[in-house]
């Protein structure tokens, strides 16, 4: 059509086992219609055939999608990714997915970091061993290195290697924006710019939309953050992390009624995930509703007697409830145990900012930034 709305329309009727060939044909058709010249010639594959096992491929796609939704979806996604590598032990992308899922469980406070560190790092390295040119593998290693070892220099190196290999890899770029520039370095404008570039690679991705929203509220750009996070929820209403991000943005903007209802919805859809309860307590604390915040803190303390709850989350709920000395004690414990959730968020995540004025917390941050804090 003259307006460019439809450039081609073709059918691809093939068996499922030929899915990688179909993907490659479609990619080449797009290139041909757009008259882009391929440096490698027409016979070069544009879509990597990462596995010949279709069942493993399907499990990988489902597992990744669940991990991206976060919350209670992550353990289910991890199980699917583990099954994928059982079916194809040489599946580099699935090994990277396992590393990412383990890292997500650790930094979201759902699992003890010390118990998954060696497995996450091993899975990321296995992914790279199988495919040294995998941007996905290098990104997985960057995240694991940063969040388990607090090694910002190596993480930067691995993130940039991933983006050198695949500049359009949106997930790698958004984590580079988020984890490295926003929360490890505090360079919010650089982080926002990288998050926008990530979203440009896949504008309909709820996850990439959400990460731009979080970058914006981390930088204090709250109105834009709320609009962006709301768009993420619209793109994927089943995404826990998008609702969580919207709730945090609303809370920071002092829109407490909306924030509470959004975070309560996030809690309900995730089995009362500690991230949702931590965010909710922060809104109550900001509004001076200490009793409500204390009830949430006690809920997590009670849960910690039966299962793992990250001390970094307990530090935030204690602070919201007005239990400042307890909050500092939990923060010290979180750093001493090198909890990934604390390493990720303590420096620059907005909910930690009320703790920054305490000299004892400032001392923890100095330890984190010292050479002795790495590894």
C-alpha positions in Angstrom: 0.0 0.0 0.0 1.1 3.6 -0.6 1.2 4.4 3.1 3.5 1.5 3.8 1.1 -0.2 6.2 1.3 -3.6 4.4 4.5 -4.4 2.6 3.8 -8.1 2.0 1.5 -10.9 2.8 2.6 -14.5 2.5 1.8 -17.9 4.0 4.3 -20.3 5.5 2.7 -23.7 5.8 5.3 -26.0 7.2 5.7 -28.6 9.9 6.6 -27.5 13.5 9.9 -29.3 13.2 10.9 -26.7 10.5 10.1 -23.7 12.7 13.7 -22.4 12.6 13.8 -22.6 8.8 10.4 -20.7 8.7 11.7 -18.0 11.0 14.8 -17.6 8.8 12.7 -17.5 5.7 10.5 -14.8 7.2 13.5 -12.8 8.3 15.1 -13.0 4.8 11.7 -12.0 3.2 11.6 -8.9 5.4 15.1 -8.0 4.5 14.4 -8.6 0.8 11.3 -6.5 0.8 13.1 -3.7 2.6 15.9 -4.0 0.1 18.6 -4.4 2.7 21.9 -6.0 1.5 23.3 -8.7 3.6 27.0 -8.7 4.1 27.1 -12.5 4.3 25.0 -13.1 1.2 21.6 -14.6 0.7 22.5 -18.0 2.0 23.5 -16.8 5.5 21.1 -17.8 8.3 19.5 -14.8 10.0 17.8 -16.8 12.8 20.0 -19.0 15.0 19.0 -22.6 15.2 19.7 -22.9 19.0 18.4 -26.4 19.3 17.1 -29.2 17.1 14.7 -30.3 19.8 11.3 -28.7 19.2 10.0 -29.7 22.7 13.1 -28.1 24.3 12.5 -24.9 22.2 8.8 -24.7 23.3 9.8 -25.2 27.0 12.4 -22.5 26.6 9.9 -20.0 25.2 7.3 -20.8 27.9 9.9 -20.7 30.7 11.3 -17.3 29.6 7.9 -15.8 29.4 7.0 -16.9 32.9 10.3 -15.7 34.3 9.7 -12.3 32.7 6.3 -12.0 34.6 8.1 -12.5 37.9 6.5 -13.3 41.2 5.1 -16.8 41.6 5.7 -17.5 37.9 9.5 -17.7 38.3 9.9 -21.1 39.9 7.5 -22.6 37.3 9.6 -21.0 34.5 12.8 -22.3 36.1 11.4 -25.9 36.1 10.5 -25.6 32.4 14.0 -24.3 31.5 15.6 -27.1 33.5 13.6 -29.6 31.6 14.7 -28.0 28.3 18.4 -28.6 29.1 17.5 -32.2 30.1 16.1 -32.7 26.7 19.0 -30.9 25.0 22.1 -30.4 27.3 23.8 -28.4 24.6 21.0 -25.7 24.5 23.0 -22.5 25.3 19.9 -20.2 25.5 18.2 -22.5 28.0 21.3 -22.6 30.3 21.3 -18.7 30.2 17.6 -18.8 31.1 18.3 -21.0 34.1 21.0 -18.6 35.3 18.6 -15.6 34.9 15.8 -17.4 36.7 18.1 -18.2 39.6 19.3 -14.7 39.7 15.8 -13.3 39.6 14.7 -15.5 42.5 17.7 -14.3 44.5 17.4 -10.6 43.8 13.6 -10.6 44.3 14.2 -12.0 47.8 12.5 -15.3 47.1 15.6 -17.5 47.6 18.8 -17.2 49.7 21.5 -15.9 47.4 24.2 -18.1 48.9 22.3 -21.2 48.0 21.9 -20.4 44.3 25.1 -18.4 43.6 27.3 -21.3 42.4 24.5 -22.7 40.2 23.6 -19.4 38.6 27.2 -18.6 37.8 27.8 -22.1 36.5 24.8 -22.0 34.3 25.8 -18.7 32.8 29.3 -19.9 32.1 28.0 -23.1 30.6 25.8 -21.0 28.2 28.9 -19.2 27.0 31.0 -22.3 26.7 28.4 -23.8 24.4 28.1 -20.6 22.4 30.8 -17.9 23.0 29.0 -15.5 20.7 25.8 -15.6 22.7 24.6 -12.2 23.8 22.1 -13.9 26.1 24.8 -15.9 27.8 27.0 -12.9 28.4 24.1 -10.9 29.8 23.3 -13.8 32.2 26.9 -13.8 33.4 26.8 -10.0 33.7 23.7 -10.1 36.0 25.0 -13.0 38.1 28.4 -11.4 38.5 26.9 -8.1 39.6 24.2 -9.4 41.9 26.0 -12.3 43.6 29.5 -10.9 43.6 29.0 -7.1 43.6 31.5 -6.9 40.8 30.6 -3.8 38.8 33.6 -3.8 36.6 33.2 -7.3 35.3 29.4 -6.9 35.0 30.0 -3.8 32.8 32.4 -5.7 30.7 30.0 -8.6 30.2 27.0 -6.3 29.5 28.9 -4.4 26.8 30.2 -7.7 25.3 26.6 -8.9 25.0 25.5 -5.6 23.3 28.5 -5.7 21.0 27.4 -9.1 19.9 23.8 -8.1 19.6 23.0 -4.4 19.8 19.2 -5.1 19.4 19.0 -7.6 22.3 16.4 -5.7 24.3 16.6 -7.7 27.5 20.4 -7.3 27.8 20.1 -3.6 27.2 17.3 -3.1 29.7 19.3 -4.9 32.4 22.4 -2.9 31.5 20.2 0.2 32.0 18.6 -0.9 35.2 21.1 -3.0 37.1 24.3 -1.3 36.1 23.6 2.4 35.2 20.6 3.0 37.5 21.2 1.0 40.6 24.9 0.1 40.6 26.1 3.5 39.4 23.3 6.0 40.0 23.6 7.5 36.5 19.9 7.8 36.0 19.9 9.7 32.7 22.2 7.2 31.1 20.0 4.4 32.5 16.8 6.0 31.0 18.5 6.5 27.6 19.5 2.8 27.5 16.1 1.7 28.7 14.5 3.7 25.9 16.8 2.0 23.4 15.8 -1.4 24.8 12.1 -0.6 24.3 12.7 0.6 20.8 13.9 -2.9 19.9 10.5 -4.4 21.0 7.8 -1.7 21.6 5.1 -4.2 22.5 7.1 -5.9 25.3 5.4 -5.4 28.7 8.7 -6.2 30.4 10.8 -3.7 28.5 8.0 -1.1 29.0 8.0 -1.8 32.7 11.8 -1.4 33.0 11.6 2.0 31.4 9.0 3.0 33.9 11.2 1.8 36.8 14.1 3.8 35.4 11.9 6.9 35.3 10.6 6.6 38.8 14.2 5.8 40.1 15.1 9.2 38.6 12.1 10.9 40.1 10.2 11.4 36.9 7.0 10.2 38.4 4.2 11.3 36.0 6.0 9.7 33.0 6.8 6.7 35.1 3.2 6.1 36.1 2.0 6.4 32.5 4.7 4.0 31.3 4.1 1.4 34.0 0.3 1.6 33.4 1.1 0.8 29.7 3.1 -2.2 30.8 0.1 -3.5 32.8 -2.1 -3.0 29.8 0.3 -5.0 27.6 0.4 -7.9 30.0 -2.3 -7.9 32.7 -0.9 -11.1 34.1 2.6 -9.6 34.8 3.2 -9.3 38.5 6.3 -7.1 38.1 4.4 -4.6 36.0 1.7 -4.2 38.7 4.4 -4.0 41.3 6.2 -1.2 39.4 3.0 0.7 38.9 2.3 0.5 42.6 5.7 1.8 43.6 5.5 4.7 41.1 2.1 5.7 42.4 3.3 5.5 46.0 6.3 7.7 45.2 3.9 10.2 43.7 1.9 10.2 47.0 -1.1 8.7 45.2 -1.6 6.4 48.1 -5.1 5.1 47.4 -4.2 3.9 43.9 -0.8 2.6 45.1 -2.4 0.5 47.8 -5.0 -1.0 45.6 -2.4 -1.8 42.9 0.1 -3.3 45.3 -2.7 -5.3 47.0 -3.6 -6.7 43.5 0.1 -7.6 43.0 0.2 -9.3 46.3 -3.0 -11.3 45.6 -1.8 -12.5 42.2 1.6 -13.6 43.6 0.7 -15.4 46.8 1.6 -12.3 48.8 5.2 -12.1 47.4 7.5 -10.3 49.8 8.3 -7.7 47.1 4.6 -6.7 47.0 4.3 -6.5 50.8 7.5 -4.5 51.1 6.2 -2.0 48.5 2.9 -1.8 50.3 4.5 -1.2 53.7 6.5 1.6 52.2 3.3 3.3 51.0 1.8 3.0 54.5 5.0 4.2 56.1 5.1 7.3 53.8 1.5 8.1 54.8 2.2 7.7 58.5 0.1 4.6 58.8 2.5 2.8 61.1 0.0 0.2 62.4 -0.7 -1.0 58.8 3.1 -1.1 58.0 3.8 -2.9 61.3 1.2 -5.6 60.5 3.0 -6.3 57.2 6.4 -6.3 58.9 5.1 -8.8 61.4 3.6 -11.0 58.6 7.0 -11.2 57.0 8.8 -11.9 60.3 6.3 -14.7 61.0 6.9 -16.1 57.5 10.7 -15.9 58.0 10.3 -18.4 60.9 9.0 -21.0 58.4 10.7 -20.1 55.1 13.2 -17.7 53.6 12.5 -14.0 53.6 15.3 -11.6 52.5 16.7 -9.5 55.4 16.8 -6.6 52.8 13.0 -6.8 52.6 12.7 -6.9 56.4 14.9 -3.8 56.7 12.4 -1.9 54.5 9.3 -3.1 56.3 10.9 -2.4 59.7 11.8 1.1 58.5 8.3 1.7 57.2 6.9 0.5 60.6 9.1 3.0 62.5 11.4 0.3 63.8 14.6 2.1 62.7 17.1 0.2 64.8 15.7 -3.1 63.6 15.9 -1.8 60.1 19.6 -1.0 60.4 20.3 -4.4 61.9 18.5 -6.2 59.0 20.4 -4.0 56.5 23.7 -5.0 58.1 22.8 -8.6 58.0 21.7 -8.4 54.3 25.1 -7.0 53.4 27.1 -9.4 55.6 25.2 -12.2 53.8 25.8 -10.6 50.4 22.2 -10.8 49.6 21.6 -10.0 45.8 18.4 -8.0 46.6 20.5 -5.7 48.9 23.4 -5.5 46.4 20.9 -4.5 43.7 18.8 -1.9 45.5 20.5 -0.5 48.5 22.5 2.2 46.7 19.8 3.9 44.7 16.4 2.3 44.9 13.9 5.0 46.2 12.6 2.9 49.1 16.1 2.8 50.7 16.6 6.5 50.7 15.2 7.2 54.2 18.0 4.9 55.5 20.8 6.7 53.7 21.0 9.5 56.3 22.0 7.0 59.1 25.8 6.9 59.4 25.7 3.2 59.9 23.9 2.6 56.6 26.3 5.0 54.9 29.2 2.9 56.3 27.6 -0.2 54.7 27.4 1.6 51.3 31.1 2.5 51.6 31.9 -1.1 52.3 30.0 -2.1 49.2 31.9 0.3 47.0 35.3 -0.7 48.4 37.6 -3.3 46.7 36.9 -5.6 49.6 33.2 -5.6 48.8 33.7 -7.4 45.5 33.6 -11.1 45.2 
